[in-house]
Amino acid sequence: MKRIKLTIILFLCLFWVGIVIQACKKDAASLPSSSDYKQEMRDFVQQISSHSKAINPDFIIIPQNGAELVSKTGDETGEPDLTYLGAINGIGQEDLFYGYNKDDEATPDDANEWISGFLDMAKNNANIKILVTDYCSTHSNIDASYSLNNSKAYISFAADHRELDNIPIYPPQIKGENHSLINNLQDAENFLYLISPDNEYASPQAFVDAVKNTNYDFIIMDFFYDGQGFTAEQIAQLKNKANGGSRMLICYLSIGEAEDYRYYWKADWKVGNPLFIEKPDSNWPGNYYVRYWEKDWQDIIFGNDSSYLKKIIDAGFNGAYLDIIDAFEQFESAK
């Protein structure tokens, strides 16, 4: 009897060891072979760019944050990564002068200088347009934000709500307001970043009516209002400035996080299921960092007719604003 019990115990031990080994193998297999998380993000952005431009050569790609990707080594001493820079048209950067530690508070000089070094590397070596979003609400800080960004030849938007859910009433006139027909990113002198319209506007059309009565050169907006996509007619209305000029529409697209309020989210999804869902973002409820190098996640974003990117292109947007580019930091810190 003892021998039988020992045999059963040994079998169970081996069984559980096998499960652990297989789980570890599966986890290891899902990691980049080089563990170069920066390069994996560069590759992802480059693939998105290549795919979108094959459909529409004029389609604009703007990654937000993660500016160090412009350097081959990821630091200020590295040479510019011209392959990555050749795949993008602009770089969006948050908190450059205001909001880095706290909204309406000046960004520390060392952080500003470090980030600016990468932005200037991109601008000076590949003519990349730099778009800065500062988070500030007092008039003096808003004025300073526009002035400081202008001195570096960056175009900027001073957001008085971190949620990006409103059209600021200050300054009373848009910086760089013009009557031009904006046909490419280099033409733009200003922009509006407004991706949470259902916080402020009673309906999709109310949002459209508010935005079409402005003269911003381009709008960074979401594809959806409370889960409902904007119509082709509404997209067409948004492309015209109130003063008779034309503008571009750039669609927000998070590629470093999954969001549980998006159309692709399944009811049984959670951390680890599917495997690419890594962990929740503690700063934004409903957002989850993803293993962005995994094919199952990338298939949701681009490369097929049901992908998020294809929906954006088919809707008539001029480009995509790729967010959570700096997700590589979450994996580098866990090494």
Phi and psi in degrees as a GROMACS rama.xvg file:
@    title "Ramachandran Plot"
@    xaxis  label "Phi"
@    yaxis  label "Psi"
@TYPE xy
-61.2614  -40.1004  LYS-2
-62.9932  -38.7604  ARG-3
-64.7919  -44.5147  ILE-4
-62.0434  -42.6925  LYS-5
-63.6067  -38.5548  LEU-6
-62.9248  -42.7545  THR-7
-64.1632  -43.6855  ILE-8
-61.8919  -44.1263  ILE-9
-61.9836  -41.4383  LEU-10
-61.3215  -45.5774  PHE-11
-63.9243  -40.2444  LEU-12
-61.8539  -46.1434  CYS-13
-63.8839  -37.1591  LEU-14
-60.5571  -48.3343  PHE-15
-70.0331  -35.4833  TRP-16
-61.1011  -40.3532  VAL-17
-62.498  -41.3076  GLY-18
-63.3011  -44.1119  ILE-19
-62.4174  -43.4505  VAL-20
-62.2946  -44.1982  ILE-21
-64.5211  -39.6834  GLN-22
-63.0658  -42.1382  ALA-23
-64.9926  -40.7098  CYS-24
-62.3908  -42.9296  LYS-25
-63.237  -42.3258  LYS-26
-65.0645  -43.8927  ASP-27
-65.0567  -38.4651  ALA-28
-65.3453  -24.5247  ALA-29
-84.6293  -7.67162  SER-30
-87.3202  151.633  LEU-31
-58.4413  138.852  PRO-32
-60.5426  -31.7954  SER-33
-94.4494  -10.9534  SER-34
55.0627  26.9673  SER-35
-93.4397  87.5091  ASP-36
-68.3951  -31.2293  TYR-37
-64.7323  -45.6245  LYS-38
-66.9001  -35.6434  GLN-39
-60.9279  -38.287  GLU-40
-71.1258  -40.5698  MET-41
-57.0253  -47.1749  ARG-42
-59.5216  -41.773  ASP-43
-61.5905  -48.5666  PHE-44
-62.5612  -41.958  VAL-45
-63.9228  -38.3444  GLN-46
-67.8956  -41.3923  GLN-47
-60.0267  -44.5291  ILE-48
-62.9878  -48.3645  SER-49
-60.2998  -43.0397  SER-50
-66.5068  -45.3053  HIS-51
-67.1846  -39.4954  SER-52
-74.2975  -20.047  LYS-53
-69.6634  -29.4206  ALA-54
-84.1714  -44.4851  ILE-55
-139.198  102.996  ASN-56
-58.1042  -22.0042  PRO-57
-93.2089  3.96027  ASP-58
-66.2468  135.056  PHE-59
-98.205  135.468  ILE-60
-119.73  122.659  ILE-61
-130.588  104.522  ILE-62
-78.2262  144.133  PRO-63
-107.271  130.806  GLN-64
65.4112  -172.511  ASN-65
61.8435  36.4283  GLY-66
-60.5288  -24.3732  ALA-67
-65.5403  -11.3632  GLU-68
-64.4526  -17.9986  LEU-69
-70.953  -17.2967  VAL-70
-98.409  135.123  SER-71
-58.3398  -34.0809  LYS-72
-97.2508  -6.38743  THR-73
78.9616  9.95324  GLY-74
-132.721  172.412  ASP-75
-70.2635  -13.4312  GLU-76
-89.6289  -9.03864  THR-77
-77.3727  160.855  GLY-78
-79.2028  152.911  GLU-79
-63.1267  139.098  PRO-80
-85.6529  95.2295  ASP-81
-70.9288  -23.7722  LEU-82
-67.0267  -46.7157  THR-83
-64.2218  -46.1637  TYR-84
-63.5343  -31.7688  LEU-85
-71.2388  -15.6927  GLY-86
-92.3938  -12.5122  ALA-87
-118.969  159.532  ILE-88
-108.133  -24.2785  ASN-89
-154.677  172.377  GLY-90
-131.33  127.698  ILE-91
-93.254  136.97  GLY-92
-134.731  124.899  GLN-93
-91.4734  151.951  GLU-94
65.3772  23.7679  ASP-95
-63.3419  -45.5367  LEU-96
-110.487  -26.1731  PHE-97
-142.323  135.496  TYR-98
105.903  0.44398  GLY-99
-62.1036  -47.1616  TYR-100
-101.103  -32.9625  ASN-101
-157.842  140.447  LYS-102
-59.0163  141.681  ASP-103
66.3011  21.5897  ASP-104
-124.598  136.612  GLU-105
-61.567  138.878  ALA-106
-69.6501  136.02  THR-107
-55.3499  145.254  PRO-108
-58.8967  -40.1533  ASP-109
-65.7814  -38.1912  ASP-110
-68.3858  -41.8378  ALA-111
-60.8522  -45.7102  ASN-112
-66.498  -39.1145  GLU-113
-64.9843  -47.6567  TRP-114
-67.1121  -43.4243  ILE-115
-59.7599  -32.6493  SER-116
-59.4794  -41.3337  GLY-117
-72.4751  -40.6116  PHE-118
-62.6578  -41.7371  LEU-119
-68.1165  -34.4776  ASP-120
-58.92  -43.4585  MET-121
-68.4882  -44.2784  ALA-122
-66.7546  -42.1741  LYS-123
-81.0323  -26.7737  ASN-124
-99.7948  -19.4426  ASN-125
-140.705  13.0619  ALA-126
55.4021  39.6125  ASN-127
-81.0938  132.963  ILE-128
-76.0181  132.347  LYS-129
-105.844  127.124  ILE-130
-120.044  115.705  LEU-131
-107.924  133.155  VAL-132
-112.977  110.583  THR-133
-98.7002  146.486  ASP-134
-107.577  101.292  TYR-135
-153.09  152.261  CYS-136
-129.287  -25.3794  SER-137
-74.2756  144.832  THR-138
-59.6143  -39.2438  HIS-139
-63.9299  -39.8422  SER-140
-71.6674  -36.6303  ASN-141
-61.767  -46.3696  ILE-142
-60.9433  -42.727  ASP-143
-65.0396  -39.5202  ALA-144
-59.563  -49.4007  SER-145
-63.7099  -39.8784  TYR-146
-66.7672  -44.8934  SER-147
-65.8641  -41.9618  LEU-148
-66.6157  -40.3437  ASN-149
-61.9008  -36.4365  ASN-150
-64.089  -21.9823  SER-151
-101.896  7.84253  LYS-152
63.5987  32.2005  ALA-153
-99.6028  145.553  TYR-154
-91.7415  150.559  ILE-155
-146.666  164.238  SER-156
-136.285  124.789  PHE-157
-94.7123  106.187  ALA-158
-91.486  122.539  ALA-159
-91.0105  -1.31446  ASP-160
-128.468  123.593  HIS-161
-59.981  -27.3596  ARG-162
-73.2002  -10.3003  GLU-163
52.9845  54.5873  LEU-164
-121.379  12.1921  ASP-165
-147.857  164.864  ASN-166
-98.3565  113.867  ILE-167
-60.4164  144.878  PRO-168
-93.2552  -7.51922  ILE-169
-126.016  135.352  TYR-170
-71.591  156.706  PRO-171
-64.9118  -25.4314  PRO-172
-119.938  134.809  GLN-173
-61.2869  133.966  ILE-174
-63.9027  127.605  LYS-175
73.43  21.3181  GLY-176
-58.5972  139.788  GLU-177
-154.793  169.179  ASN-178
-99.9001  9.91718  HIS-179
-67.0705  158.027  SER-180
-90.4885  111.362  LEU-181
-88.5148  109.807  ILE-182
-106.827  -15.1762  ASN-183
-152.742  169.255  ASN-184
-64.4416  -34.5183  LEU-185
-64.4055  -24.976  GLN-186
-71.9349  -21.9919  ASP-187
-72.3719  139.686  ALA-188
-115.966  -6.38075  GLU-189
-164.449  169.296  ASN-190
-157.472  161.062  PHE-191
-117.096  131.283  LEU-192
-112.924  106.887  TYR-193
-144.393  95.3518  LEU-194
-115.481  1.94915  ILE-195
-124.453  61.0478  SER-196
-64.8144  -28.4712  PRO-197
-72.8433  -9.33045  ASP-198
-73.4174  -31.5247  ASN-199
-115.527  -29.7263  GLU-200
-112.204  139.814  TYR-201
-72.1698  -19.6511  ALA-202
-158.094  165.009  SER-203
-56.5611  -41.8578  PRO-204
-68.8537  -32.7052  GLN-205
-62.5881  -40.4818  ALA-206
-62.2462  -47.5464  PHE-207
-59.2056  -45.1484  VAL-208
-63.1053  -38.4186  ASP-209
-67.3164  -43.3638  ALA-210
-74.0704  -38.4317  VAL-211
-68.873  -15.2828  LYS-212
-91.4398  17.354  ASN-213
-114.576  172.641  THR-214
-121.464  29.4941  ASN-215
-65.872  146.53  TYR-216
-74.0942  -33.9358  ASP-217
-152.74  158.364  PHE-218
-118.75  129.48  ILE-219
-96.3692  116.116  ILE-220
-139.919  169.825  MET-221
-90.2337  154.406  ASP-222
-71.0464  -24.8938  PHE-223
-117.941  150.04  PHE-224
-117.018  111.174  TYR-225
49.6209  44.086  ASP-226
84.0731  -5.33891  GLY-227
-105.314  125.979  GLN-228
-71.8597  146.313  GLY-229
-69.8446  147.244  PHE-230
-79.5673  163.46  THR-231
-59.7294  -37.908  ALA-232
-64.5271  -41.9229  GLU-233
-66.4065  -40.1539  GLN-234
-60.4624  -43.0786  ILE-235
-62.3303  -41.2913  ALA-236
-61.7577  -39.5596  GLN-237
-69.0392  -18.9168  LEU-238
-80.1543  -2.27665  LYS-239
-110.612  130.427  ASN-240
-74.1139  160.778  LYS-241
-67.4466  -27.822  ALA-242
-88.805  6.4046  ASN-243
101.056  -12.2056  GLY-244
-75.6828  176.646  GLY-245
-119.905  158.456  SER-246
-139.898  174.349  ARG-247
-109.209  153.511  MET-248
-114.813  125.247  LEU-249
-113.875  127.92  ILE-250
-96.9871  129.326  CYS-251
-66.6162  136.768  TYR-252
-149.738  111.619  LEU-253
-81.3399  121.649  SER-254
-111.976  -8.51944  ILE-255
-103.422  -5.80357  GLY-256
-140.162  148.443  GLU-257
-96.2692  147.002  ALA-258
-122.36  126.891  GLU-259
-75.4821  1.12328  ASP-260
-104.707  9.40083  TYR-261
-91.4319  160.248  ARG-262
-60.7259  -27.6064  TYR-263
-80.9218  -14.5694  TYR-264
-71.4286  132.432  TRP-265
-99.9196  152.072  LYS-266
-60.4786  -30.8723  ALA-267
-95.4089  6.42859  ASP-268
-70.5677  144.391  TRP-269
-164.227  179.015  LYS-270
-56.5674  124.549  VAL-271
88.3656  -8.76752  GLY-272
-141.649  101.174  ASN-273
-69.2447  169.237  PRO-274
-61.1145  -24.1526  LEU-275
-74.8651  -11.3575  PHE-276
-80.8682  112.288  ILE-277
-88.6351  -56.2769  GLU-278
-167.618  158.806  LYS-279
-73.251  152.257  PRO-280
-88.8609  111.223  ASP-281
-65.7663  -18.4535  SER-282
-86.6929  -21.7108  ASN-283
-134.531  96.6391  TRP-284
-55.5187  137.526  PRO-285
90.7032  -4.33236  GLY-286
-107.051  140.378  ASN-287
-134.079  126.76  TYR-288
-62.3527  142.092  TYR-289
-122.04  157.149  VAL-290
-79.6028  88.2323  ARG-291
-68.6097  -11.0202  TYR-292
-85.4057  -10.0632  TRP-293
-78.4534  140.541  GLU-294
-61.6697  -38.9727  LYS-295
-60.5234  -38.6916  ASP-296
-71.5604  -45.047  TRP-297
-62.8211  -32.052  GLN-298
-65.3909  -29.6157  ASP-299
-68.3574  -35.8478  ILE-300
-82.0644  -44.1881  ILE-301
-155.219  170.001  PHE-302
99.5274  -2.61182  GLY-303
-152.384  168.22  ASN-304
-69.5817  -17.3453  ASP-305
-99.6682  5.33929  SER-306
-74.1826  160.261  SER-307
-60.4141  -45.4256  TYR-308
-60.6177  -41.0161  LEU-309
-65.0233  -36.6753  LYS-310
-61.4088  -41.8609  LYS-311
-64.4449  -46.1865  ILE-312
-64.2962  -45.8746  ILE-313
-63.6825  -28.5994  ASP-314
-73.7711  -15.9377  ALA-315
103.067  11.5434  GLY-316
-68.8566  153.466  PHE-317
-88.3027  -12.3961  ASN-318
-176.28  179.946  GLY-319
-127.841  138.302  ALA-320
-106.439  104.652  TYR-321
-89.2484  117.85  LEU-322
-105.023  166.757  ASP-323
59.0639  39.0099  ILE-324
-62.9823  -32.4823  ILE-325
-80.953  16.8966  ASP-326
-59.7301  -22.4835  ALA-327
-58.3274  -26.3474  PHE-328
-63.216  -32.8275  GLU-329
-65.5486  -33.2996  GLN-330
-88.5731  -33.1047  PHE-331
-65.6251  -38.1051  GLU-332
-70.1166  -18.7606  SER-333
-92.283  -3.07631  ALA-334
